């Protein structure tokens, strides 16, 4: 379909979730005859390089977002807003400066608002069409919509039928005209292989911005050491060495098949209420103990949405109790079925690549 078209795939670098959900996009591009070029930095680059070592990689510097240690993240985000806006402008300038060198035919950006180009078909992947913010939500949504409209297409990583997995984040009355639902994206799609390995009591997967990532890691590790194992703790830090703390095996990162195998063997899965985590759990048919990042509006909303549904157990970080959750872990359920909507979107993108460009998109 793509006949060797070179397509930049660039995930946001706030944790590893955006990179992980780009895996099925890159896989489908390869199957359809495209040549993906990965644009990433640090952890996301390491994750995708492990999945696709044969591809070309370019470094697109990201921004190291930091959360507050306590309470609401509103002021922490407000202080970093000027830097975030600069990052959008810098990304756009980087892409414009490197178009000739990279010889790109299209761009797929996962939540990096600056990575669009008037000369190329540009796609934004998101689930935050209607983001939640504790301050100035109306203004934030107008800015978000302005960013979305700079792209030729907005691929919404959720089911078209509400509430889907993202609820009000991805469903609303005033959907942008360029927006299309492509279904949830998970690197765990497909039937997992059968394993005869030893079961795991608790498998905890932690990622996201500091210092909350480290705070949760320490809290989970302390409680796991008081519970009969074996346990697995994945810290979301690719490149770190494997270590053990009693019956807890601590890994910085696991390849897709190894992680899916571990989650399939776990009596209890523990993670954040990050959206990529929710998509992965739906893909393998597992409930989990989920802990929203304190003061992070999106994760707190997703915690309420999925906690009320009964499929997952949701605990506040300050009330974390792994031992109680392990006594009655969430049940397994049927894996989420794929809809084929991503294939339709890919076909549309191939058509955009073949079509002459006759419009100029506004600059940020």
Secondary structure by P-SEA (a helix, b strand, c coil): cccbbbbbbbbbccccaaaaaaaaaaaaaaaabbbbbbbbccaaaaaaaaacccbbbbbbcccbbbbbccccaaaaaaaaaaaaaaaaaaaaaaaaaccccccccbbbbcccccccccccbbbbbccccccccccaaaaaaaaaaaaaacccbbbbcccccccccccccccccccccccccccccccccccccccccccccbbbbbccccaaaaaaaaaaaaaaaaccccbbbbcccccbbbbbcccbbbbccccaaaaaaaaaaccbbbbcccaaaaaaaaaabbbbbcccccccaaaaaaaaaaaaaccbbbbccccccaaaaaaccccccccccccaaaaaaaaaaaaaaacccccccccc
